[in-house]
Amino acid sequence: MSAPALEIAGLVRTNGTGAGAFVLEVDRFVLRAGEAIAVAGASGSGKSTFLDLAALAVPPDRAGRLALAGEDAAPLWRAGRGEALARLRARGIGYVLQTGALLPFVTVRANIALPQRLAGRENPGHVASLAATLGIASTLDRMPASLSVGQRQRAAIARALSHRPALVLADEPTASLHPEMADTVLDLLVRETAASGAALLLATHDPERALRFGLPVVPIAPVHGESRSRLAHG
């Protein structure tokens, strides 16, 4: 059995305060190297919050363990070690957002290469290879505004994979695409993540599409009558 790419235990995160507070609880969650799964739930169920926690972008209220490729970030949060968290994030995580979120003031090539620079792993050949595989080689020296929505999502996938992270996160990456392009982008994301050996964690409101592309679906379950959701896997 492969080692965990992401391991979470005893995690709690509260968004908001007072009557408007929402709580996400993760009793246990294990995603192994090379594994790909989808987390599904309705809008407001906590999918994006969960991915932000996995990305080390927001702190948990409490976490017994929040480990990326065996390195536990929970003590780093507790100690306020922001620089160490940033290094762990840059080295081990790739993130694909809904609209690509490419930097508008640099070329596609520079966008894809950015995680390599942050992780100290510059490799222009790998940037070119990913772009060719994803069908966007001709766009590398263009600015993101000149690309179609589908091309921007392909560039976002290349950026997430360029530094060979242990974990790739994707937050509703096909939500802004028409169905045919959504299928194309999801297929590329699943195939290229698998080819890189990374684990893939996808948040989606469309579990049927995820299942069609071979992703087991883990529900974020709302607790009846409470502003609270729970999640467990592995």
N, C-alpha and C positions, 0 to 999 in steps of 0.2 A: 504494500500500500504506500502511495506517495506521501510525502510530508505535507503538512498544511501550508498553504499560501496565506490563508487568513484564518485566525482562530480567535473567537470572542467568547467570553463567559462572564455572566453576572453584570451585564451592561445596562445602564439606565440613562436616558437622555430626556430632559424636560424642555419643551419649547413653550414660551409664553409664561404668564404668571396669572395667579388668581383663578377666576372662573374660566378664563380662556386658555388655561394651560393644557398641553397635550403631552403625554408620556409614552415613550417607546421603550419597551423592555426586550432585551435579547438574553434569554436564559443560556443558550449555547448555540454557537454557529461555527461550523468548520467547513472551509472550502479548500480542497486539496490542489496541489500543483497539477495543472492540466485539466482540472474539472471546470465545467461551465454550467451555470444555473441561472434561472431568472427568478427574481423576487417580484411578486405580483400583488396588487391591492388597489383599491379605489383611490381617487384623489383625496389627499389629506390623511392617508393611512400611515404615512411615515416612511415611504420608499426612499425619497430623496434624502431625508434625514439619516436613514441607515447608510446610504452610500457615502454621505458626507462624513459620517463617523468612520466608516471603513477607509476613507481617503485621508484620515487624520486631519480633516479640515475644520471640524468642530469638536470641542471636548465633551466627553461624557460626564454626567453628574457622578456616576460611579461605574467602575469597571474592575472586575477581578482580573481579567486578562483581555488585552486587545493587541494581538501579535501579528506582525507581518513577516512572513517567511521565517518564523521562529524568533523574531526580535520583538519583545513586548514593549508597546508604546505606553501602556497604562502608567508605569512608574514615571515616564517622561512627562506625561500630562500632570501628574501629581506634583512633580518637582518643578513645574514651570519651565522645562527645558525646551524652549521654542526652536532654537537652532538645531538641536538634535532631532526634533520631530520633522523639521523642514528637510534635513538631510535624508532621513528615512523615507519621507514622502517622495522626494525627488528621485531617489535611487530605485524605489520598489513599486511605484504606482503609476499607471497610465489611466487617464480619465477622458471619456468621450461624453460630451454634453449634448443636449437636445439639438441645438442649432450649430454645433461645431465649436463655437466660441473661439474662432481663430483670431489672432491679433491682426487688426485691420491695417496697421502701418508697416508691416514687413511682408516679404514674399511668402508664398506657400512653402518654398524650400526652407526658409528661415523658421517658419512656424513648426514644420515637422522636425527640424533639427533642435528646436529649443530644449526639449527634455534631455537630449544628449548632452548639451552644454551644461545644463543644471546638474546633471549626474556625473559630469566629467568623463563622458563616453562618446566623444565626437567621432562620427563615422559617416562621412558623406556618401560612401558607396551604399551603405544600408538605407539611407534616405532615398537615394535614387532607385534602389531595388524595390522598396516598399511602394513607391509612387508608381513604378512600372506594373507591379502586381495588382495594384488597386485601380489601374487605368487612368491615372492622373499625371503621368510623366510630362505631358505637354503643358501642364499648368504650373510647373515648379517655379518659374520665374515671373509668374503673374501675381497680382495682388488679390487677396481673398474676395474683394467686392466684385471682381470680374467673373467669379465662378458661379455655377448653378448651386442650388441647395444640395443636390446630391453629390456634387464634386466637393463641396465644403465638408460634408459628412465623411467622405472618403479620406480627405486630408486630415480630418480629426482622428480617424482610425489610425492612419499612418503615424501621426504625432504620438498617439497613445502607445504605439508599439515600438517607436524608434529607438528607445534606450533599453529595450529588452527587459521590461519590468516583470516582477513575479506575479503581479495582480493587475488586471485591466477592469476598470469600472465603466459602466455605460448607463447613463440616466436617460431613459426614454429616447434612445438615439434615432428612432424612426418616426417619432411623433409628428414631425413637421413635413414628412415626405408622403407623396401619393403611394398607393398600395404597391404598385410594381417596383418603384424605386426603394420603398421600405424593405421589400423582400430581398432586393439586390444588396442593399447596404447591410442588412442583418446577416445574410449569407457570407458576405466578405468578412464581417466582424468575427463571426464564429470560426470560419475557416482559418483566417490569418492569426487569430489568437491561439488556436490549437497548434498551428504550424510553429509558432514562436515558443510553445511550451508553457505559456502563461495561463493562470486561472482567469476565468471570466465571470464577473458578477454583473448581471443586467437587471435594471429596474424597469418594469413595464406595466401598463394598464391593459395590455393585449396578450394575455397568456396563451391564447390559441395560436398566435403567430410564433411565439417562442417555442411551443410544443412542436410545431411543424418543422422547426429547424433543429430539433433534437435536444432542446434545453429542458431539463426537469424544472418544474415550477414550484416554488416555495411560497405559500401565502403569508402575507402579513395579516394576522388575525385581529380584528378589533374586539376588545372586551365589551360585551353587551352592557349597555347602560353607562359606560364610562368613557372619558376622553383618554383612551389608552389602547395601545396595540402591543401585541406580542409576536415574537419571531423566534423560530428554532430550526436548526438543520444540522445534521451530522452527529 
